[in-house]
C-alpha cells in the first residue's frame, strides 16, 4: 500500500506535530520550513526561484521532453518510473560516500543504458534512436584509458535485455550468437544500434509468437497439436520468405497477405483435414521454431 | 499494444488528453507545500512517490474537491476510495441518510459540496422524501453516476427540461449550473399528459449531446439500451436506470459489479490483520490508506459527526508519520 505523500494542508499541522514527536531522536531533523508561514510573505517569484534553485524546473522540463518524445500510453506511470530511476541514480541515494568499485560502476552504467533504451518503443524510431545514442554514450564514457564501447559490455547488455524480456534462453541464444561481438572489439554506434533494435524486435516477435501459441494451445493439456502448430509456422515461414525477392513495399504487402486471417485459416484447415496422430508441440518448441525463422533473416555482425 | 492515434496528436493535445500537465502542476504545488520532505528524501523521490500514488489512485485522499474532480482518473479514484473505505457500512447492512453519507464523503474530502451528495440522493429517492434511509450500494451507484458524469448530467437535465416544455430539442443547449431548475415538475393540472418525455426523442438529443460533449459521458450504445426499453421516462427514472446499469458501471471501471461490491477477500484479510493489531498500538502499520481512514469501530449512525471526522484525520496524520520507515522497503 502506498503512503499518502501529500497530506492536505489542514491535516498537515497534525502531521508535522506527529512527525516532530516521532523524529525527535533523529539528529539531523530540520524543522522550521513551515511552508505556509514562509509562503504567506513570499511572492510567486520566490517560489519560482526556489524551484529553479533546487533544480525542479530543469528536472521537470527534462521529464516533460522525455514524455513527449516517447509518447507513452500511460504517461503517469512513465513519469513514476522516470523519477524512480533518477532517484536511484542520484548520489544522494545509496552509498554515495565511498567511490564504488569498478564492477559496481559497470553495473550502474548498464542499468542506466538499459533504462534509456526502454524509454521509447522501437517503433518510434526518432525517440528510440535518440535513446540508443544516449545509451551508447553512457556506456562509452567509462572513464578508463580509452573511451568507446567494447564487445564485452555490448554482449552483456544484449544478454540483459533478453533476460529481462522474459524470452526463454534457448530461443534467443541463436540471435545472441549472431549479433555478439568479440570481447576486445570496439563497437561502432551503427552496430550497437542495429544490435539493440534487432534484440527488441525479436523479443516482441517472441512475445507475439507466444500469444499465437496460446490460441493454438489446448488448455487442459498445455500443449498444441503438432500439425496445427506446424501449419502456422509454415505460413509464417512462407510470409517471411516472400520478403526476399520483391521490392520493399510489395513484399510487405505480400507478407501481410500471406499472414492474413484468410490464408492462415486455409492453412490450418488443410492441416486439420490431413491430421495424423502425432506427438503434441510444446510452447518452447513452438517459440524456438518461430524465433529461428526470424533469426535466419538477421545478418551476422562483422 | 500501441494505440497509434496518440502518436499523431499535436504535443499539447497529447498532454491535455492524458492530463499530464494537471498532475505535473499539482506535483509542484505539493512539493512547495512539503518542502521539508524534499530536504530529507530528495526531489526525485518525492516525484516518484507522487506519480506512483497517482497511478494507484491514492493521490486523491484528503485533497480538496477541485482537485478530486479535476480529471476522470481522479474521479474514478475517489469513487474507488469511497467504496473501499466504507464498504463495511454496506456489509453491516446499515442504512444511512443523505447527510450521513455526506459526512462519510467529507472524511475523504473535507470540502466536498453538499449539493452533489443531495443530487445523488435524489437519484436514489427519485426526487422524493429526501430524508429517507438508503442502502450503501444504492447510494454508491447513484453517486457514481452523479459524480463521474456531473457535467453531462447538467446538460441532460437542460435537455429534459426543454423537451418537457415542448421546445425544439435541436437548439443549442447551454448547460447552466442552476441546480434547482430540473426540479420543477410539469404542472400537476395537466393530468392528461403522461409523465416524463418520449424515450426515442430523448435518445436522439442525448446522442447528439454525446457527440459534442467535451466531458466524459456514458457510452452512447448503453444509453440507447437504457432508453430502448421504455416508451416514456422521467429524468430521475433515466438517472436511476443509468446508475443500475452494470455495463455503464463496467465502462466507468471504478467499482466492481454490484454482486461483488462486498466481496474483496484481500481487503478483508488486511482489515482483520489491522483490527487485530489495533488494541494497544496505534503506531503500527497503518500505511494502508483504506485502513487509516476506517475508524476502528464501525461508524455509528448516531454519534457520527465532525468529532469522528477529526479522529479519523488524526489517525491518518499518525500513519503519515509512520510510513517513512516502511517506504524504504516499498520502493
Interface residues (C-beta under 8 A of the other chain):
Chain A: X1 X2 X3 X4 X5 X6 X7 X8 X9 X10 X11 X12 X14 X15 X16 X17 X18 X19 X22 X30 X31 X33 X35 X36 X39 X47 X50 X51 X54 X55 X56 X59 X60 X63 X64 X67 X68 X71 X73 X74 X75 X76 X77 X79 X80 X83 X84 X86 X87 X90 X92 X93 X121 X123 X124
Chain B: X2 X3 X6 X7 X11 X14 X15 X18 X20 X23 X24 X28 X30 X31 X32 X33 X34 X35 X36 X37 X38 X39 X40 X42 X43 X44 X45 X46 X47 X48 X49 X50 X51 X52 X53 X54 X55 X56 X58 X59 X61 X62 X63 X64 X73 X110 X287 X288 X289 X290 X292 X313 X314 X316 X317 X318 X319 X320 X321 X322 X323 X324 X326 X327 X330 X331
